[in-house]
Amino acid sequence: MDKLYIEIDGKKVPCKLGYLAYKEFESHFKPMFEMNSSLEDAAKFFWCGLVAQSKKEGVEFSMTFEQFEVWMDEDNMQSFHKVKQLQEDSAAVKSDEPNETSDSKNAESPSV
């Protein structure tokens, strides 16, 4: 997924829903394989994307998840939808990428 910036309280905070966000999710909430499609888990993952990317870039982001929920409830759901759409677009691109076929794996290598 591409990185984007979300404006929170007048400050642009980086967000990326990748490997580091999954690690944050597991350290704060539960194993990623237990993640479901609930709004709450999606919001938690969004917050983890902010936390992880902020750490990576050295940007201060000290908002707790509970504070983040309040911030989202205050007419900031458009940011959530922007992140969600970016995540869905990224997943669609990955599913369209060609996979290596077994024929190409089994092709003979030229002899030397």
Secondary structure, 3 states (H helix, E strand, C coil): CCCEEEEECCEEEEECCCHHHHHHHHHHCCCHHHCCCCHHHHHHHHHHHHHHHHHHHCCCCCCCHHHHHHHHHCCCHHHHHHHHHHHHHHHHHHHHCCCCCHHHHHCCCCCC
